[in-house]
Amino acid sequence: MTDTQLIKNLLETLVNKHLVKNESDLCRQLDYSTGNLSKIKSGERNIPQSLKLQLQNHFGVNPKYFDGDKQIFLSNDSKTKNMVYVPLKAVGGFLAGYENKVYLDGIEHREFPEIKGQCFCFEVEGFSMYKSKVIDGEIYETGYKPGSFVVATKVENFSWLSRHKDYVFQTTDGLIIKRYDQIRNDKFQLLSINEEYNPVPAIPTKAVKGIYFIEKKIS
């Protein structure tokens, strides 16, 4: 395949795997010029080595793919990929199989070298933990925008929770992202960043099956 065909095929695969939303999102994630990518797609220039390296490091693209190898991605060995990826479409399966090691080994894993050990990537849904305001014509955002992702590590004990820190709570009803306030009368007292969604109904501690501390957000 030509470089034009290679990049078009790769972009389509990345979109289908929900790794990028579109061509612009790919360029944003890699901090790469949309103009240069357009030139590659049109055949005006070849794929530079620097872009190949970025694609390998960021998405695990097989470097031999650019030489004609049909395997687009490097072997997805969950033993070396420490991040469990849970987009919205996979939440149901995650809630049903989170205690099953076979299930966890079988879902998508990615490398996330910024965190040592296992971590989890959850997609954000809803506006309760997001707010924005315009000041002097500029938009200022706080929290986690719907469609973005958070990377979190599992909290092994309720006593490790820190007040006014943000967590993903895995409950019998689903996954929610909230700011922790306190435990009172065997119930979690939680807060939303967006005041319009407060107060948050208290959640019984026995209904919480797992808690994950948010280490990083990914737009």
C-alpha positions as CSV (number, residue, x, y, z in Angstrom):
1,M,0.0,0.0,0.0
2,T,1.0,3.6,-0.5
3,D,1.5,6.0,2.4
4,T,-1.8,7.5,1.4
5,Q,-3.6,4.2,1.8
6,L,-1.7,3.3,4.9
7,I,-2.7,6.5,6.8
8,K,-6.3,6.3,5.6
9,N,-6.6,2.7,6.7
10,L,-5.0,3.4,10.0
11,L,-7.2,6.4,10.7
12,E,-10.3,4.4,9.9
13,T,-9.1,1.6,12.3
14,L,-8.3,4.1,15.1
15,V,-11.8,5.6,14.8
16,N,-13.5,2.2,14.7
17,K,-11.6,1.2,17.9
18,H,-12.7,4.5,19.5
19,L,-9.1,5.5,20.0
20,V,-9.8,8.8,18.2
21,K,-13.0,10.6,17.2
22,N,-11.8,11.8,13.8
23,E,-8.8,13.2,11.9
24,S,-8.7,16.4,13.9
25,D,-8.8,14.5,17.2
26,L,-5.8,12.3,16.0
27,C,-3.8,15.5,15.3
28,R,-4.8,17.0,18.6
29,Q,-3.7,13.9,20.5
30,L,-0.3,13.8,18.7
31,D,0.1,17.6,18.5
32,Y,0.5,17.1,14.8
33,S,-0.4,19.5,12.0
34,T,-3.8,18.9,10.3
35,G,-2.3,20.4,7.2
36,N,0.6,18.0,7.1
37,L,-1.8,15.0,7.7
38,S,-4.0,16.2,4.8
39,K,-0.9,16.3,2.5
40,I,-0.1,12.7,3.5
41,K,-3.7,11.7,2.7
42,S,-3.6,13.4,-0.6
43,G,-0.2,11.9,-1.6
44,E,1.7,15.2,-1.5
45,R,4.1,13.9,1.1
46,N,5.2,10.6,2.8
47,I,4.6,9.6,6.4
48,P,7.6,11.1,8.3
49,Q,9.6,8.9,10.7
50,S,8.6,11.2,13.6
51,L,4.9,10.6,13.0
52,K,5.5,6.8,12.8
53,L,7.2,6.9,16.1
54,Q,4.4,9.0,17.7
55,L,1.8,6.5,16.4
56,Q,3.8,3.7,17.8
57,N,4.2,5.2,21.2
58,H,0.7,6.7,21.6
59,F,-1.4,4.0,20.0
60,G,0.8,0.9,19.9
61,V,0.9,0.9,16.1
62,N,3.2,-1.8,14.7
63,P,6.3,-0.1,13.2
64,K,6.4,-2.8,10.5
65,Y,2.8,-1.8,9.4
66,F,4.4,1.0,7.5
67,D,6.6,-1.5,5.6
68,G,3.6,-3.6,4.5
69,D,2.9,-5.8,7.5
70,K,-0.8,-6.5,7.7
71,Q,-0.8,-6.4,11.6
72,I,-1.6,-2.8,12.4
73,F,-1.0,-3.0,16.2
74,L,1.6,-4.5,18.3
75,S,0.6,-7.6,20.2
76,N,-2.0,-6.6,22.9
77,D,-0.4,-8.4,25.8
78,S,-2.4,-7.4,28.9
79,K,0.5,-8.4,31.1
80,T,2.5,-5.4,29.7
81,K,-0.4,-3.1,29.3
82,N,-1.4,-1.8,32.7
83,M,-4.6,0.2,31.9
84,V,-8.0,-1.4,31.7
85,Y,-10.0,0.6,29.1
86,V,-13.8,1.0,29.9
87,P,-15.7,3.2,27.4
88,L,-19.4,3.7,28.0
89,K,-20.3,0.8,25.7
90,A,-18.3,-1.6,27.9
91,V,-19.6,-0.5,31.3
92,G,-22.3,-3.1,31.5
93,G,-19.8,-5.9,30.9
94,F,-17.3,-4.4,33.4
95,L,-19.9,-4.2,36.1
96,A,-20.9,-7.8,35.5
97,G,-17.4,-9.2,35.3
98,Y,-15.1,-6.9,37.3
99,E,-14.4,-9.7,39.8
100,N,-13.7,-12.2,37.1
101,K,-9.9,-12.3,36.3
102,V,-10.6,-14.0,33.0
103,Y,-13.0,-11.2,32.0
104,L,-10.6,-8.5,33.0
105,D,-7.8,-10.1,31.1
106,G,-10.0,-10.4,28.0
107,I,-11.1,-6.7,27.7
108,E,-9.0,-4.1,26.1
109,H,-5.8,-3.0,27.9
110,R,-3.5,-0.2,27.0
111,E,-0.1,1.1,28.1
112,F,-0.2,4.0,30.5
113,P,3.4,4.5,31.7
114,E,2.5,7.6,33.8
115,I,1.1,5.2,36.4
116,K,2.9,2.2,37.7
117,G,0.7,-0.8,38.3
118,Q,-2.9,-1.4,37.2
119,C,-5.2,1.5,36.4
120,F,-8.6,2.0,34.8
121,C,-9.8,4.4,32.1
122,F,-13.5,5.4,32.4
123,E,-15.5,7.5,29.9
124,V,-17.3,10.4,31.5
125,E,-21.1,10.7,31.0
126,G,-23.4,13.6,32.0
127,F,-22.8,17.2,33.2
128,S,-22.9,16.8,37.0
129,M,-19.1,16.9,37.3
130,Y,-18.5,19.6,34.7
131,K,-19.2,23.3,34.5
132,S,-18.1,26.2,32.4
133,K,-18.4,30.0,32.4
134,V,-17.4,32.8,30.1
135,I,-15.2,35.6,31.4
136,D,-14.2,38.4,29.1
137,G,-15.1,36.3,26.1
138,E,-13.1,33.3,27.1
139,I,-14.6,29.9,28.2
140,Y,-13.2,28.5,31.5
141,E,-14.0,24.9,32.2
142,T,-13.9,22.9,35.5
143,G,-14.2,19.2,36.0
144,Y,-14.8,16.4,33.5
145,K,-16.5,17.1,30.2
146,P,-18.9,14.4,28.9
147,G,-17.1,12.2,26.4
148,S,-13.7,12.8,28.0
149,F,-11.9,10.1,30.0
150,V,-10.5,9.8,33.5
151,V,-7.6,7.5,34.5
152,A,-8.0,6.1,38.0
153,T,-6.4,3.6,40.5
154,K,-8.4,1.3,42.7
155,V,-8.8,2.3,46.4
156,E,-8.5,-0.8,48.6
157,N,-10.0,0.7,51.8
158,F,-12.6,3.3,52.6
159,S,-10.3,4.8,55.2
160,W,-7.9,5.8,52.4
161,L,-10.4,8.3,50.9
162,S,-9.6,12.0,51.1
163,R,-12.2,14.6,51.5
164,H,-13.0,16.8,48.5
165,K,-11.1,14.5,46.1
166,D,-12.7,13.0,43.1
167,Y,-13.4,9.3,42.6
168,V,-15.2,6.9,40.4
169,F,-17.7,4.9,42.6
170,Q,-18.8,1.5,41.3
171,T,-22.2,0.8,42.8
172,T,-24.9,-1.8,42.4
173,D,-26.6,0.7,40.0
174,G,-23.6,1.6,37.9
175,L,-20.5,3.9,37.7
176,I,-20.6,7.5,38.9
177,I,-18.0,10.2,39.2
178,K,-18.3,12.3,42.3
179,R,-16.4,14.4,44.9
180,Y,-16.1,12.6,48.2
181,D,-17.3,14.5,51.3
182,Q,-17.6,12.0,54.1
183,I,-19.2,8.7,55.4
184,R,-22.0,9.3,57.8
185,N,-24.5,6.7,59.2
186,D,-22.9,4.1,56.9
187,K,-23.6,6.2,53.8
188,F,-21.4,8.0,51.4
189,Q,-22.0,11.7,51.3
190,L,-21.0,13.0,47.9
191,L,-20.9,16.2,45.9
192,S,-21.2,17.3,42.3
193,I,-18.9,20.0,40.8
194,N,-21.9,21.4,39.0
195,E,-24.1,22.9,41.9
196,E,-27.3,22.3,39.9
197,Y,-26.9,18.6,40.6
198,N,-26.5,19.0,44.4
199,P,-27.5,17.6,46.7
200,V,-26.4,14.1,45.7
201,P,-28.5,11.2,47.2
202,A,-26.4,9.4,49.8
203,I,-25.2,6.0,48.9
204,P,-25.1,3.1,51.4
205,T,-21.6,1.8,51.9
206,K,-22.8,-1.7,51.2
207,A,-24.0,-0.7,47.8
208,V,-20.4,0.4,46.8
209,K,-18.5,-2.5,45.2
210,G,-15.4,-0.5,44.2
211,I,-13.8,2.9,44.4
212,Y,-11.2,4.4,42.0
213,F,-9.2,7.6,42.7
214,I,-9.0,9.8,39.7
215,E,-5.3,10.4,38.9
216,K,-5.7,12.2,35.6
217,K,-8.2,13.3,33.0
218,I,-7.9,13.0,29.3
219,S,-9.9,15.4,27.1
